[in-house]
Amino acid sequence: MVRNLLIRILLIPFSLLYGIGVSINNLLYRWEILKPFRFSLPIISVGNLTVGGSGKTPHTEYLIRLLSPHISLATMSRGYGRKTKGFLIATENISAYEIGDEPLQYARKFDDIVVSVAENRGMGVPKLLSKHPEVETILLDDAFQHRSIEPGLNILLTEYAKPYYKDFLMPSGRLREWASGAKRADAVVVSKCPDEISSEQMLNISKKLNLQNHQKLFFSYYKYLRPYNIFNPSQSVHLSEFDSVFLVSAIANTDYLMAYLEEQHLDVYDLSFEDHHRFSNYEISNIIHRFQEQSGNRKILLTTEKDAMRLELHKGYFLEKDTQVFALPIEVRFHSFQSSFDDYIKDYLLNVKV
């Protein structure tokens, strides 16, 4: 603990230098020396101030479920970790290495939307619309700091357990920019809340966030669903059927997930990798070996849906070793404000000037 604190203190000068660079960039946009692209159709951005782990993917999925039955929808992400460059649209047989794990997850789960990636969103949106002019709304995943586009609605996420007002700039902390950047948000969502949270707790967080009058505040949590076989998605199971879990994950933060699994009274063996890790053949062999060595018959090899996009690339080897992998799906729910959040999004779309 003391060692970590000392390291953070030593890194503060580098954080300040980083913060100066971020401030200059933001000032260039504020003074309109750099001008963002503006588009006539509604664009909703889902982002955060910190590095990873706030729940951008499940919240984007929430918006997809909310909107796709009513309008023609597209998503645009950077496609972090992909081998390709430039603008790309997801096709039926595309892999995570070509488009990234999160975009592939959208494409697999929602066949009625257009899924695209582009490092430069400002250049990517016109290319998307030229190929799919029917698109009526675009969801930008992780674009809060990518200011080349000015979204019509900026949604900022912050974790309940690690709110941005308790954090500091990288590399001393996890902030990508100063906490004051939250002023650009139209709505703030406190994500990964406990299943039960009191009005007093919400009020306390609201005071610490110190939002501006026009900014809306919402509180969300995760609902975990039944795990399904990533090689045969029609096969699902109940975690109550098992005594132990062998968890393979490569996400930014597993604390919330680990807490859920422990609440299920399961023995959890956690094998973690860095976020967006690309699994090698050796690592897959090691995963299978360790899982098979785990004692007991009532055990399950579990992963996240995002990690499943990369693990399934090794499907042949898993099946050759008679090892099934199950993904644990999650959906976002809102505390006391479910209809309010839905109405907020719908009102924006109804009132947007095209």
C-alpha positions in Angstrom: 0.0 0.0 0.0 2.8 2.4 1.0 4.8 1.4 -2.0 1.9 2.1 -4.4 1.3 5.5 -2.8 5.0 6.4 -3.2 4.9 5.4 -6.9 1.9 7.5 -7.5 3.6 10.5 -5.8 6.7 10.0 -7.9 4.5 10.0 -11.1 2.7 13.2 -10.3 5.1 15.4 -12.3 4.5 13.2 -15.4 0.7 13.5 -14.8 1.0 17.3 -14.7 2.9 17.3 -18.0 0.2 15.1 -19.5 -2.5 17.3 -18.1 -0.9 20.4 -19.7 -1.0 18.6 -23.1 -4.6 17.6 -22.6 -5.5 21.2 -21.5 -3.9 22.7 -24.6 -5.8 20.3 -26.9 -9.1 21.1 -25.2 -8.4 24.9 -25.4 -7.8 24.6 -29.1 -11.3 23.2 -29.4 -12.9 25.7 -27.0 -11.3 28.6 -28.9 -12.4 26.9 -32.2 -8.8 26.9 -33.5 -9.6 23.2 -34.0 -13.2 22.8 -35.2 -15.1 19.5 -34.8 -17.2 17.9 -37.5 -20.9 18.5 -37.0 -23.5 16.3 -38.7 -27.2 16.7 -39.3 -28.2 13.3 -38.0 -28.4 12.6 -34.2 -25.1 11.3 -32.8 -24.9 9.9 -29.2 -21.5 9.5 -27.6 -20.9 7.1 -24.7 -17.6 7.6 -22.9 -15.7 8.2 -19.7 -12.9 10.2 -18.2 -10.9 7.2 -17.0 -9.0 4.3 -18.7 -11.3 1.4 -19.2 -13.7 -0.4 -16.9 -16.7 1.9 -16.6 -19.1 -0.1 -18.6 -19.2 1.6 -22.0 -20.0 -1.6 -23.9 -23.0 -2.7 -21.9 -24.4 0.8 -21.8 -24.0 1.1 -25.6 -25.9 -2.2 -25.8 -28.6 -0.8 -23.7 -29.0 2.0 -26.1 -29.1 -0.4 -29.0 -31.9 -2.4 -27.4 -33.8 0.8 -26.7 -33.5 2.4 -30.1 -33.0 -0.3 -32.8 -36.6 -1.5 -32.9 -37.6 2.1 -33.9 -34.9 3.6 -36.0 -32.0 2.6 -38.3 -29.0 2.5 -36.0 -25.2 2.3 -36.4 -22.3 2.1 -34.0 -18.8 3.4 -34.5 -15.8 2.5 -32.4 -12.1 2.8 -32.7 -11.8 -1.0 -32.8 -9.1 -1.2 -30.2 -6.7 -4.1 -30.6 -7.6 -4.9 -34.2 -4.9 -5.7 -36.8 -6.6 -3.6 -39.5 -6.5 0.2 -40.0 -9.0 2.8 -41.2 -12.7 2.6 -41.7 -14.3 -0.8 -41.7 -17.8 -2.2 -41.5 -18.5 -5.6 -39.8 -19.4 -8.4 -42.1 -20.8 -11.9 -41.3 -17.5 -13.7 -41.1 -15.3 -10.9 -39.7 -13.1 -11.7 -36.7 -12.1 -9.8 -33.6 -8.6 -9.4 -34.9 -10.0 -7.6 -37.9 -12.5 -5.3 -36.2 -11.9 -5.5 -32.4 -13.7 -7.5 -29.7 -16.3 -5.0 -28.7 -17.5 -4.1 -32.2 -17.7 -7.8 -33.0 -19.8 -8.3 -29.9 -22.3 -5.7 -31.2 -22.3 -7.4 -34.6 -23.0 -10.8 -33.2 -25.7 -9.8 -30.8 -27.6 -7.3 -33.0 -28.0 -8.2 -36.6 -30.3 -5.3 -37.4 -27.7 -2.5 -36.9 -24.6 -1.4 -38.8 -21.4 -1.9 -36.9 -18.3 0.1 -38.0 -14.9 1.1 -36.8 -12.6 4.0 -37.5 -9.7 5.7 -35.6 -10.8 9.1 -37.0 -14.6 9.3 -36.3 -14.8 12.6 -38.1 -13.7 10.9 -41.4 -15.5 7.7 -40.6 -19.0 9.0 -40.3 -19.2 10.3 -43.9 -17.9 7.0 -45.1 -20.5 5.1 -43.0 -23.3 7.3 -44.4 -22.2 7.0 -48.0 -22.4 3.2 -47.7 -25.5 3.2 -45.5 -27.6 6.3 -46.1 -30.5 4.7 -44.4 -28.8 5.1 -41.0 -30.7 7.6 -38.8 -28.6 7.7 -35.6 -25.0 6.8 -34.8 -23.8 5.6 -31.4 -20.1 6.5 -30.7 -18.5 4.1 -28.4 -15.7 5.6 -26.2 -15.5 8.9 -27.9 -15.6 11.4 -25.1 -11.9 12.5 -25.7 -12.2 12.1 -29.5 -13.3 15.7 -30.1 -13.1 15.6 -33.9 -16.8 15.1 -33.8 -19.3 17.1 -31.8 -22.0 14.7 -30.7 -25.6 15.9 -30.2 -25.7 14.0 -26.9 -22.7 13.3 -24.7 -23.1 10.6 -22.1 -20.4 10.3 -19.5 -20.0 7.2 -17.3 -18.2 7.0 -14.0 -17.9 4.0 -11.7 -19.7 3.9 -8.4 -16.7 2.5 -6.6 -14.1 4.7 -8.4 -15.8 8.0 -9.4 -13.7 10.4 -11.3 -13.7 13.0 -8.5 -11.6 10.6 -6.5 -9.1 10.0 -9.3 -6.0 11.8 -10.8 -4.4 12.1 -14.2 -2.4 9.3 -15.8 0.1 7.9 -15.1 -0.4 8.6 -11.4 -4.1 7.9 -11.7 -6.6 6.7 -14.3 -7.9 9.9 -15.6 -7.5 10.6 -19.4 -8.1 14.3 -18.8 -8.8 16.6 -15.9 -12.1 15.9 -14.0 -13.3 19.3 -15.1 -13.8 17.7 -18.6 -17.0 16.3 -17.2 -18.6 19.7 -17.9 -18.8 18.7 -21.6 -21.3 15.9 -20.7 -25.0 16.3 -21.2 -25.7 13.3 -18.9 -23.6 11.5 -16.3 -24.3 7.8 -15.5 -22.9 6.4 -12.2 -22.3 2.8 -13.4 -21.8 -0.5 -11.6 -23.8 0.6 -8.6 -24.9 -2.0 -6.0 -28.2 -3.8 -6.7 -29.7 -1.7 -3.9 -28.8 1.9 -3.3 -30.5 4.5 -1.1 -31.7 7.9 -2.0 -29.2 9.3 0.5 -26.3 7.6 -1.2 -27.5 9.0 -4.6 -27.8 12.5 -3.1 -24.3 12.3 -1.6 -22.8 11.2 -4.9 -24.7 13.9 -6.7 -23.3 16.6 -4.4 -19.7 15.4 -4.9 -20.2 15.3 -8.7 -21.4 19.0 -8.5 -23.0 18.8 -11.9 -24.2 21.9 -13.8 -27.9 22.7 -14.0 -28.4 21.3 -17.5 -26.7 18.0 -16.8 -28.8 15.0 -16.0 -27.7 12.3 -13.5 -28.6 8.6 -13.6 -27.5 5.5 -11.6 -27.1 2.1 -13.2 -26.1 -1.5 -12.3 -25.5 -4.8 -14.0 -27.9 -7.7 -14.3 -26.1 -10.9 -15.0 -27.9 -13.5 -17.1 -27.4 -17.2 -17.7 -24.0 -18.2 -19.1 -24.1 -19.6 -22.6 -21.7 -21.9 -24.5 -19.6 -19.7 -26.8 -19.3 -22.5 -29.4 -23.1 -23.3 -29.2 -24.9 -20.2 -28.0 -28.3 -22.0 -27.8 -26.9 -24.0 -24.8 -27.1 -22.1 -21.5 -26.6 -23.1 -17.9 -27.3 -21.9 -14.4 -24.4 -21.0 -12.2 -26.2 -22.9 -9.4 -25.3 -26.1 -11.2 -21.6 -25.6 -10.3 -19.4 -25.5 -7.3 -16.4 -23.7 -8.8 -15.6 -21.3 -11.6 -12.4 -21.1 -13.6 -12.6 -17.4 -14.8 -10.6 -16.3 -17.8 -10.8 -12.5 -18.3 -8.9 -9.8 -20.1 -10.9 -6.7 -19.1 -9.9 -3.5 -17.4 -11.6 -4.3 -14.1 -12.9 -7.6 -12.7 -13.9 -6.4 -9.2 -17.6 -6.1 -9.9 -17.7 -9.5 -11.7 -15.7 -11.2 -8.9 -18.0 -9.8 -6.3 -21.0 -11.2 -8.2 -19.5 -14.7 -8.5 -18.6 -14.8 -4.8 -22.2 -13.9 -4.0 -23.2 -17.1 -5.8 -21.2 -19.0 -3.2 -18.8 -20.3 -5.8 -15.1 -21.1 -5.5 -13.5 -18.8 -8.0 -10.1 -19.3 -9.7 -9.3 -16.1 -11.5 -6.8 -16.1 -14.5 -6.6 -12.5 -15.6 -4.8 -10.9 -18.5 -4.4 -7.2 -19.6 -7.4 -5.6 -21.3 -8.0 -6.7 -24.9 -5.3 -9.3 -24.5 -4.6 -11.4 -27.7 -4.4 -15.0 -26.5 -1.6 -17.2 -27.9 -1.8 -20.9 -28.6 0.5 -21.5 -25.7 -1.8 -19.5 -23.4 -4.9 -21.4 -24.6 -3.1 -24.7 -24.0 -2.2 -23.5 -20.5 -5.8 -22.4 -19.8 -7.2 -25.8 -20.8 -4.5 -27.6 -18.8 -5.2 -25.6 -15.6 -9.0 -26.0 -16.0 -8.8 -29.7 -16.4 -6.5 -30.0 -13.4 -9.0 -28.1 -11.2 -10.6 -30.5 -8.7 -14.2 -31.5 -8.8 -16.7 -32.4 -11.5 -19.1 -29.4 -11.0 -16.8 -26.8 -12.5 -17.2 -24.3 -15.4 -14.8 -22.5 -17.6 -16.2 -19.0 -17.7 -15.3 -15.8 -19.5 -16.8 -12.4 -20.4 -18.7 -11.8 -23.7 -15.9 -9.4 -24.8 -13.2 -12.0 -24.1 -15.3 -14.7 -25.9 -14.8 -12.8 -29.1 -11.1 -13.6 -29.0 -11.2 -17.0 -27.3 -13.5 -18.3 -30.0 -10.7 -17.9 -32.5 -9.2 -21.0 -30.8 -12.4 -23.0 -31.1 -10.8 -26.0 -32.8 -8.3 -26.5 -30.0 -10.9 -26.2 -27.3 -13.1 -28.7 -28.9 -10.2 -31.0 -29.7 -9.5 -31.0 -25.9 -13.2 -31.5 -25.1 -13.3 -28.2 -23.3 -16.4 -26.0 -23.4 -16.2 -22.2 -22.7 -19.2 -20.3 -21.3 -19.7 -16.5 -21.5 -21.5 -14.6 -18.8 -23.8 -12.0 -20.4 -24.7 -8.7 -18.7 -27.4 -6.1 -19.2 -27.6 -2.6 -17.8 -30.5 -1.6 -15.5 -31.2 1.8 -14.0 -32.0 2.6 -10.4 -35.4 4.2 -10.0 -34.8 6.1 -13.2 -35.3 3.4 -15.9 -38.1 5.2 -17.6 -36.5 8.6 -17.0 -33.3 7.6 -18.8 -35.3 6.0 -21.7 -37.5 9.2 -21.9 -34.4 11.4 -21.8 -32.9 9.6 -24.8 -36.1 9.6 -26.7 -36.8 13.2 -26.0 -33.4 14.1 -27.4 -34.1 12.2 -30.6 -37.6 13.8 -31.0 -36.3 17.3 -30.5 -33.1 17.1 -32.4 -33.0 19.6 -35.3 -32.1 17.9 -38.6 
